[in-house]
Amino acid sequence: IMHCDTAPFDNNDLRLALKYAMNREEMVDKILFGYGSVGNDTCVNASYPMFTELEQRMYDPEKAAFHFKKSGHDGPVLLRTSDNSFPGAPDACQLFQQSAAAAGIELEIKREPNDGYWSDVWNAKPFCTSYWSGRPVQDQMFSTAYLSTADWNDTRFKNEQFDQIIVAARGELNEAKRKAMYADASTLLRDEGGLICPMFNDFVDGVSDRVAGWRDTKGFNLMNLYAPSEMWVVG
């Protein structure tokens, strides 16, 4: 995640350069071992009922180099990470470093201590690794992390048009129109936001026939962590 209000990430060309410099397929294959899907620099995917598939941003070193040059940035870009940010994060950063190098972008990776990462690095430093779990509906995901007024706006994305779309969509009863509004919001986030989303991980759960009460849920694994309290042993 990049802070859109902090140099050098307040330059959208630099943000686009870094987005095009990431090989998402490689991330899914080598970090998730195939248990996931590629991201597209927005916070929602096909698991949401009003999702619209946007044109996939592909790894493109030439476009990355073009935007990097256009940004006027000179020198390395510092990316902070930790095992505590998500499993495999330091390895993912090394892959990102290699793919960015092909575009002439030097990524400097700083591995931070696990202790204190969520208080001292995340939401405090302008470029670091992070993760988000899903939310039941798109409005909650967008509103929690990307509205200008959101307390957890960890990319410092502040876009008046985006805010207006999300608020208006809450009162739109026509589902087709609301779906189109969410697509517009996702497009703004993908093309102007500070999120570089390489992948969505799958949650893999195993359920024995000796327990009952299992149901599919969005969010974390184990029924969004409610399995211990909502499932029971059968005789």
Backbone as numpy.savetxt, mean C-alpha at the origin, in Angstrom:
# Nx Ny Nz CAx CAy CAz Cx Cy Cz
5.98 3.90 2.02 5.14 5.09 2.02 6.02 6.33 2.02
5.57 7.36 1.28 6.30 8.62 1.17 5.42 9.74 1.71
6.03 10.70 2.40 5.30 11.87 2.87 5.22 12.88 1.72
4.02 13.10 1.23 3.84 13.98 0.07 4.14 15.45 0.36
4.27 15.79 1.64 4.51 17.19 1.99 5.95 17.44 2.42
6.81 16.45 2.25 8.19 16.56 2.72 9.16 16.32 1.57
10.11 17.25 1.39 11.11 17.09 0.34 11.96 15.85 0.61
12.37 15.13 -0.43 12.10 15.40 -1.85 10.80 14.79 -2.37
10.01 14.21 -1.47 8.83 13.45 -1.90 7.62 14.34 -2.15
7.79 15.65 -1.96 6.74 16.59 -2.33 6.73 16.86 -3.83
7.62 16.21 -4.55 7.69 16.30 -6.02 7.06 15.04 -6.61
5.94 15.21 -7.32 5.24 14.02 -7.82 6.05 13.26 -8.86
6.93 13.94 -9.58 7.76 13.21 -10.54 8.70 12.24 -9.82
9.20 12.64 -8.66 10.04 11.71 -7.91 9.20 10.54 -7.40
8.00 10.83 -6.95 7.13 9.75 -6.49 6.82 8.78 -7.63
6.52 9.32 -8.81 6.24 8.46 -9.97 7.48 7.66 -10.36
8.65 8.29 -10.27 9.89 7.58 -10.61 10.05 6.35 -9.73
9.80 6.50 -8.45 9.96 5.37 -7.53 8.88 4.32 -7.76
7.69 4.75 -8.12 6.61 3.78 -8.40 6.93 2.94 -9.64
7.44 3.58 -10.68 7.80 2.83 -11.89 9.06 2.00 -11.70
9.84 2.30 -10.66 11.11 1.60 -10.44 10.95 0.31 -9.65
9.72 -0.04 -9.30 9.49 -1.24 -8.49 8.97 -2.39 -9.35
9.60 -3.55 -9.20 9.17 -4.76 -9.90 8.22 -5.53 -8.99
6.94 -5.34 -9.20 5.93 -5.90 -8.29 5.82 -7.42 -8.42
5.89 -7.91 -9.64 5.81 -9.37 -9.84 6.93 -10.07 -9.08
8.11 -9.50 -9.12 9.24 -10.09 -8.40 8.99 -10.10 -6.90
8.36 -9.05 -6.40 8.03 -8.98 -4.97 7.08 -10.12 -4.58
6.03 -10.30 -5.38 5.05 -11.35 -5.07 5.72 -12.72 -5.10
6.58 -12.95 -6.10 7.23 -14.25 -6.26 8.24 -14.53 -5.15
9.04 -13.52 -4.80 10.18 -13.76 -3.90 9.91 -13.41 -2.44
8.99 -12.51 -2.19 8.69 -12.14 -0.81 7.47 -12.89 -0.29
6.44 -13.00 -1.13 5.22 -13.71 -0.73 5.20 -15.16 -1.20
6.23 -15.55 -1.96 6.31 -16.92 -2.50 5.04 -17.28 -3.28
4.50 -16.28 -3.97 3.33 -16.50 -4.80 2.00 -16.39 -4.08
2.01 -16.25 -2.76 0.76 -16.17 -2.00 0.32 -14.71 -1.87
-0.10 -14.15 -3.00 -0.54 -12.77 -3.01 -0.78 -12.29 -4.42
-1.00 -11.01 -4.56 -1.24 -10.40 -5.87 -0.53 -9.06 -5.93
-0.25 -8.60 -7.15 0.48 -7.35 -7.32 -0.40 -6.17 -6.91
0.24 -5.16 -6.36 -0.45 -3.92 -6.01 -0.37 -2.93 -7.16
-1.12 -1.84 -7.01 -1.19 -0.85 -8.08 -1.20 0.56 -7.51
-0.52 0.74 -6.38 -0.35 2.05 -5.75 -1.66 2.68 -5.30
-2.63 1.84 -5.02 -3.84 2.26 -4.33 -4.10 1.24 -3.23
-4.93 1.61 -2.27 -5.06 0.79 -1.06 -6.13 -0.29 -1.16
-6.82 -0.39 -2.28 -7.89 -1.38 -2.41 -7.60 -2.31 -3.59
-8.20 -3.49 -3.52 -8.03 -4.46 -4.60 -9.36 -5.15 -4.88
-9.31 -6.25 -5.60 -10.53 -6.91 -6.06 -11.35 -7.55 -4.95
-10.85 -7.57 -3.73 -11.64 -8.13 -2.64 -12.76 -7.19 -2.19
-12.71 -5.96 -2.66 -13.75 -4.99 -2.30 -14.88 -5.03 -3.32
-16.13 -4.95 -2.85 -17.28 -5.14 -3.76 -17.42 -4.06 -4.82
-16.92 -2.85 -4.58 -17.05 -1.77 -5.56 -15.71 -1.43 -6.19
-14.87 -2.42 -6.29 -13.54 -2.24 -6.89 -13.65 -2.15 -8.41
-12.89 -1.24 -8.99 -12.75 -1.14 -10.44 -11.28 -1.34 -10.78
-11.00 -2.27 -11.65 -9.60 -2.54 -12.01 -9.06 -1.41 -12.88
-7.99 -0.79 -12.42 -7.33 0.27 -13.16 -6.19 -0.32 -13.99
-5.72 0.44 -14.95 -4.57 -0.01 -15.73 -3.41 -0.28 -14.78
-2.84 -1.47 -14.89 -1.78 -1.88 -13.98 -0.49 -1.11 -14.26
0.08 -0.54 -13.21 1.39 0.10 -13.35 2.45 -0.99 -13.37
3.21 -1.04 -14.43 4.22 -2.06 -14.61 5.61 -1.51 -14.29
6.53 -2.41 -14.00 7.92 -2.03 -13.82 8.46 -1.49 -15.13
8.92 -0.26 -15.13 9.36 0.40 -16.36 10.56 1.29 -16.04
11.78 0.75 -16.14 12.97 1.55 -15.81 13.11 2.82 -16.64
12.65 2.78 -17.90 12.77 3.97 -18.75 11.86 5.09 -18.25
10.61 4.75 -17.91 9.72 5.77 -17.36 10.22 6.26 -16.01
10.75 5.34 -15.22 11.30 5.72 -13.92 12.44 6.72 -14.10
13.33 6.43 -15.04 14.46 7.32 -15.30 13.97 8.68 -15.81
12.94 8.67 -16.66 12.38 9.92 -17.19 11.85 10.80 -16.06
11.05 10.23 -15.19 10.47 11.02 -14.11 11.52 11.43 -13.08
12.51 10.56 -12.87 13.57 10.90 -11.92 14.35 12.12 -12.43
14.68 12.12 -13.71 15.39 13.26 -14.29 14.53 14.51 -14.23
13.24 14.36 -14.54 12.32 15.50 -14.54 12.16 16.08 -13.13
12.29 15.24 -12.12 12.13 15.71 -10.74 13.25 16.65 -10.31
14.41 16.51 -10.97 15.55 17.34 -10.62 16.30 16.86 -9.39
15.89 15.73 -8.85 16.55 15.22 -7.65 17.93 14.67 -8.00
18.87 14.92 -7.12 20.23 14.45 -7.33 20.70 13.73 -6.07
21.28 12.56 -6.25 21.78 11.83 -5.10 20.87 10.69 -4.69
21.26 9.96 -3.66 20.48 8.79 -3.24 19.17 9.18 -2.57
18.28 8.20 -2.51 17.00 8.35 -1.81 17.02 7.39 -0.63
16.80 7.91 0.57 16.89 7.11 1.78 15.56 6.43 2.09
15.59 5.11 2.20 14.42 4.31 2.56 14.70 3.56 3.85
13.86 3.76 4.85 14.03 3.11 6.15 13.13 1.88 6.22
13.64 0.83 6.87 12.87 -0.41 6.95 13.19 -1.15 8.24
12.43 -2.19 8.49 12.63 -3.04 9.66 11.84 -4.32 9.45
12.31 -5.40 10.07 11.53 -6.64 10.05 10.15 -6.43 10.67
10.05 -5.45 11.53 8.81 -5.19 12.25 7.76 -4.51 11.37
8.17 -3.97 10.23 7.20 -3.26 9.39 6.32 -4.22 8.61
6.88 -5.30 8.11 6.13 -6.45 7.59 7.12 -7.57 7.33
6.70 -8.83 7.41 7.63 -9.94 7.20 8.29 -9.87 5.83
9.62 -9.89 5.82 10.35 -9.83 4.57 10.64 -8.43 4.08
10.36 -7.41 4.88 10.54 -6.03 4.43 11.98 -5.70 4.04
13.00 -6.06 4.83 14.37 -5.76 4.40 14.74 -6.42 3.08
14.29 -7.66 2.88 14.56 -8.33 1.60 13.83 -7.64 0.46
12.61 -7.19 0.72 11.85 -6.46 -0.30 12.57 -5.17 -0.68
13.17 -4.52 0.31 13.90 -3.29 0.03 15.13 -3.55 -0.83
15.78 -4.68 -0.62 16.94 -5.02 -1.45 16.51 -5.24 -2.90
15.37 -5.91 -3.09 14.86 -6.09 -4.45 14.52 -4.75 -5.08
13.90 -3.87 -4.31 13.56 -2.53 -4.79 14.83 -1.77 -5.15
15.85 -1.89 -4.32 17.12 -1.23 -4.58 17.71 -1.67 -5.91
17.63 -2.97 -6.19 18.18 -3.51 -7.44 17.37 -3.06 -8.66
16.05 -3.10 -8.55 15.23 -2.71 -9.70 15.33 -1.21 -9.95
15.47 -0.41 -8.89 15.62 1.03 -9.06 16.96 1.38 -9.69
17.99 0.60 -9.35 19.32 0.87 -9.90 19.32 0.77 -11.42
18.47 -0.11 -11.96 18.38 -0.24 -13.42 17.84 1.02 -14.07
17.19 1.88 -13.28 16.67 3.15 -13.79 17.61 4.31 -13.44
18.74 3.99 -12.85 19.68 5.03 -12.46 19.31 5.72 -11.16
18.45 5.08 -10.37 18.03 5.64 -9.08 18.74 4.88 -7.97
19.47 5.62 -7.15 20.20 5.00 -6.04 19.34 5.04 -4.78
18.96 3.88 -4.30 18.23 3.77 -3.03 19.22 3.42 -1.92
19.20 4.21 -0.88 20.00 3.92 0.31 19.07 3.29 1.34
19.35 2.06 1.73 18.48 1.34 2.65 19.05 1.43 4.06
18.24 1.90 5.00 18.65 1.95 6.40 17.76 1.02 7.20
18.37 0.01 7.78 17.62 -0.96 8.58 17.52 -0.45 10.02
16.32 -0.14 10.43 16.07 0.41 11.75 15.81 -0.72 12.76
16.03 -0.46 14.05 15.71 -1.46 15.07 14.21 -1.76 15.09
13.87 -3.00 15.39 12.46 -3.36 15.51 11.79 -2.58 16.64
12.50 -2.46 17.75 11.96 -1.75 18.91 11.82 -0.27 18.58
10.64 0.24 18.70 10.41 1.66 18.46 10.10 2.02 17.02
10.03 1.03 16.13 9.82 1.35 14.72 8.49 2.08 14.51
7.44 1.62 15.18 6.11 2.20 14.95 5.93 3.54 15.64
6.83 3.90 16.54 6.74 5.21 17.20 7.77 6.20 16.67
8.92 5.70 16.23 10.01 6.60 15.85 10.23 6.71 14.34
9.74 5.74 13.58 9.99 5.74 12.13 8.69 5.89 11.36
7.78 4.93 11.52 6.49 5.03 10.81 5.77 6.31 11.22
5.24 7.00 10.23 4.48 8.24 10.45 5.35 9.35 11.01
6.68 9.14 11.02 7.59 10.17 11.51 8.67 10.49 10.47
9.18 9.48 9.79 10.20 9.67 8.77 9.53 9.69 7.39
10.10 10.41 6.42 9.38 10.66 5.16 9.33 9.50 4.17
10.12 8.45 4.36 10.09 7.32 3.42 10.45 6.06 4.19
9.48 5.18 4.36 9.73 3.96 5.12 8.77 2.87 4.67
9.07 1.64 5.07 8.18 0.52 4.77 7.10 0.42 5.85
5.94 -0.06 5.43 4.81 -0.18 6.34 3.86 -1.23 5.78
2.77 -1.44 6.47 1.71 -2.31 5.95 0.38 -1.83 6.49
-0.68 -2.18 5.80 -2.04 -1.93 6.27 -2.84 -3.21 6.12
-3.70 -3.45 7.07 -4.68 -4.52 6.89 -5.89 -3.94 6.17
-6.72 -4.82 5.63 -7.90 -4.36 4.92 -8.97 -3.83 5.85
-9.95 -3.17 5.28 -11.12 -2.70 6.01 -12.35 -3.26 5.31
-13.50 -3.33 5.99 -14.67 -3.97 5.38 -15.15 -3.31 4.10
-15.06 -1.99 4.00 -15.56 -1.29 2.81 -14.55 -0.24 2.38
-14.65 0.19 1.12 -13.70 1.14 0.58 -13.69 2.46 1.33
-14.88 2.96 1.68 -14.93 4.25 2.36 -14.09 4.23 3.63
-14.16 3.16 4.38 -13.40 3.09 5.62 -11.90 3.08 5.35
-11.47 2.37 4.31 -10.05 2.32 3.98 -9.55 3.69 3.53
-10.29 4.31 2.60 -9.90 5.64 2.12 -9.93 6.67 3.25
-10.99 6.63 4.06 -11.18 7.66 5.08 -10.20 7.53 6.24
-9.80 6.31 6.55 -8.89 6.09 7.67 -7.48 6.59 7.38
-7.05 6.46 6.12 -5.63 6.71 5.84 -5.34 7.77 4.78
-6.36 8.26 4.06 -6.02 9.12 2.92 -6.79 10.43 2.84
-7.85 10.60 3.63 -8.46 11.92 3.70 -7.47 12.91 4.30
-7.55 14.16 3.88 -6.63 15.17 4.40 -6.68 15.29 5.91
-7.85 15.03 6.48 -8.04 15.19 7.93 -7.82 13.90 8.71
-7.46 12.82 8.04 -7.32 11.52 8.71 -6.14 11.52 9.68
-6.36 11.02 10.88 -5.29 10.96 11.88 -4.16 10.04 11.44
-4.50 8.99 10.69 -3.50 8.02 10.26 -3.10 8.22 8.79
-3.13 9.44 8.35 -2.72 9.75 6.98 -1.20 9.71 6.91
-0.65 8.50 6.83 0.80 8.33 6.95 1.56 8.65 5.68
0.86 9.02 4.61 1.54 9.50 3.40 1.42 11.02 3.25
0.72 11.66 4.18 0.49 13.12 4.13 -0.14 13.53 2.79
-0.97 12.64 2.26 -1.68 12.91 1.00 -2.84 13.84 1.31
-2.81 15.03 0.74 -3.86 16.02 0.98 -4.33 16.55 -0.37
-5.47 16.04 -0.80 -5.98 16.35 -2.13 -7.46 16.70 -2.00
-7.79 17.95 -2.29 -9.16 18.43 -2.10 -10.15 17.67 -2.97
-9.76 17.37 -4.20 -10.65 16.63 -5.09 -10.93 15.23 -4.54
-9.89 14.58 -4.05 -10.05 13.25 -3.45 -11.00 13.32 -2.26
-10.80 14.30 -1.38 -11.67 14.44 -0.21 -13.13 14.61 -0.62
-13.37 15.44 -1.61 -14.74 15.71 -2.06 -15.39 14.45 -2.61
-14.63 13.66 -3.36 -15.17 12.43 -3.94 -15.58 11.45 -2.84
-14.71 11.26 -1.86 -14.99 10.29 -0.80 -16.21 10.70 0.02
-16.31 11.97 0.36 -17.45 12.44 1.14 -18.73 12.33 0.33
-18.68 12.71 -0.95 -19.88 12.64 -1.80 -20.32 11.20 -2.02
-19.37 10.28 -2.11 -19.71 8.87 -2.37 -20.50 8.26 -1.22
-20.32 8.77 -0.02 -21.05 8.23 1.13 -22.56 8.43 0.98
-22.96 9.49 0.29 -24.38 9.77 0.14 -24.95 9.36 -1.20
-24.15 8.70 -2.04 -24.60 8.29 -3.37 -25.28 6.93 -3.29
-26.58 6.90 -3.60 -27.34 5.66 -3.51 -27.23 4.80 -4.75
-26.87 5.40 -5.87 -26.70 4.65 -7.11 -25.35 3.92 -7.05
-25.39 2.60 -7.01 -24.16 1.83 -6.82 -23.19 1.99 -7.98
-23.70 2.09 -9.20 -22.82 2.25 -10.35 -22.08 3.59 -10.27
-22.80 4.64 -9.85 -22.16 5.95 -9.72 -21.15 5.94 -8.58
-21.51 5.29 -7.48 -20.58 5.24 -6.35 -19.33 4.44 -6.71
-19.50 3.37 -7.44 -18.35 2.58 -7.89 -17.43 3.43 -8.77
-18.02 4.23 -9.67 -17.23 5.10 -10.54 -16.49 6.16 -9.73
-17.13 6.65 -8.68 -16.49 7.65 -7.82 -15.29 7.05 -7.10
-15.44 5.82 -6.63 -14.31 5.16 -5.98 -13.17 4.90 -6.97
-13.52 4.62 -8.22 -12.48 4.44 -9.24 -11.71 5.74 -9.46
-12.44 6.86 -9.48 -11.77 8.17 -9.62 -10.85 8.44 -8.43
-11.32 8.09 -7.24 -10.50 8.29 -6.05 -9.24 7.43 -6.09
-9.39 6.19 -6.52 -8.23 5.29 -6.62 -7.23 5.79 -7.66
-7.74 6.36 -8.75 -6.86 6.89 -9.79 -6.03 8.05 -9.25
-6.67 8.95 -8.51 -5.94 10.06 -7.91 -4.87 9.56 -6.95
-5.23 8.57 -6.15 -4.28 8.02 -5.19 -3.12 7.34 -5.89
-3.43 6.58 -6.94 -2.39 5.86 -7.67 -1.42 6.83 -8.34
-1.93 7.90 -8.94 -1.11 8.77 -9.78 -0.50 9.95 -9.04
-1.05 10.31 -7.88 -0.54 11.48 -7.17 -0.17 11.21 -5.71
-0.56 10.06 -5.19 -0.35 9.78 -3.78 1.06 9.36 -3.42
1.26 9.15 -2.12 2.57 8.77 -1.62 2.70 7.29 -1.31
1.69 6.50 -1.70 1.73 5.06 -1.47 2.37 4.33 -2.64
3.40 3.55 -2.37 3.92 2.59 -3.34 3.48 1.22 -2.83
2.49 0.64 -3.48 1.93 -0.63 -3.02 2.40 -1.75 -3.94
3.41 -2.51 -3.53 3.92 -3.55 -4.41 3.04 -4.79 -4.47
2.30 -5.06 -3.36 1.63 -6.37 -3.30 0.57 -6.39 -2.20
-0.36 -7.29 -2.39 -1.34 -7.65 -1.36 -1.07 -9.11 -0.99
-0.86 -9.35 0.30 -0.58 -10.73 0.71 -1.87 -11.50 0.97
-1.83 -12.78 0.67 -2.94 -13.66 1.03 -2.78 -14.07 2.49
-3.90 -14.28 3.16 -3.88 -14.93 4.47 -4.25 -16.39 4.24
-3.40 -17.29 4.68 -3.63 -18.72 4.49 -3.99 -19.33 5.84
-5.22 -19.80 5.95 -5.70 -20.43 7.18 -6.00 -21.90 6.92
-5.77 -22.72 7.91 -6.13 -24.13 7.85 -7.20 -24.42 8.89
-8.25 -25.10 8.50 -9.37 -25.36 9.41 -9.60 -26.86 9.52
-9.59 -27.38 10.72 -9.83 -28.80 10.96 -11.33 -29.08 11.02
-11.71 -30.32 10.70 -13.12 -30.70 10.82 -13.50 -30.96 12.27
-12.56 -30.76 13.18 -12.86 -30.92 14.60 -13.29 -29.61 15.26
-13.34 -28.53 14.46 -13.84 -27.26 14.97 -14.93 -26.75 14.03
-15.81 -25.90 14.54 -16.91 -25.35 13.75 -17.01 -23.85 14.00
-17.76 -23.19 13.12 -17.97 -21.75 13.26 -17.13 -20.90 12.35
-16.36 -21.55 11.46 -15.50 -20.78 10.56 -16.31 -19.99 9.55
-15.88 -18.75 9.29 -16.47 -17.94 8.23 -15.37 -17.09 7.61
-15.52 -16.80 6.33 -14.55 -15.95 5.64 -14.75 -14.50 6.05
-13.64 -13.80 6.25 -13.71 -12.39 6.64 -12.63 -11.61 5.91
-12.80 -10.30 5.83 -11.75 -9.41 5.34 -10.95 -8.93 6.54
-9.73 -8.55 6.29 -8.89 -8.06 7.37 -7.76 -9.03 7.65
-7.52 -9.32 8.91 -6.44 -10.22 9.29 -6.85 -11.68 9.13
-5.88 -12.56 9.35 -6.17 -13.99 9.32 -6.97 -14.40 10.55
-7.30 -15.68 10.64 -8.05 -16.22 11.77 -9.34 -15.44 12.01
-10.11 -15.27 10.91 -11.39 -14.57 11.00 -11.21 -13.17 11.59
-10.20 -12.46 11.06 -9.89 -11.12 11.57 -9.59 -11.18 13.08
-8.95 -12.30 13.47 -8.50 -12.57 14.84 -9.64 -12.90 15.81
-10.84 -13.12 15.28 -11.97 -13.47 16.15 -12.17 -14.98 16.28
-11.40 -15.78 15.56 -11.61 -17.23 15.58 -11.57 -17.83 16.99
-10.63 -17.45 17.84 -10.60 -18.07 19.18 -11.86 -17.83 20.00
-12.54 -16.71 19.75 -13.72 -16.40 20.56 -15.03 -16.81 19.89
-14.99 -17.11 18.58 -16.23 -17.39 17.87 -16.32 -18.82 17.32
-15.25 -19.59 17.45 -15.28 -20.98 16.99 -15.32 -21.92 18.19
-15.73 -23.15 17.92 -15.86 -24.12 19.01 -15.44 -25.51 18.53
-15.07 -26.34 19.49 -14.66 -27.71 19.23 -15.91 -28.59 19.12
-15.91 -29.46 18.11 -17.04 -30.38 17.95 -16.62 -31.78 18.39
-17.59 -32.56 18.86 -17.29 -33.89 19.36 -17.14 -34.90 18.26
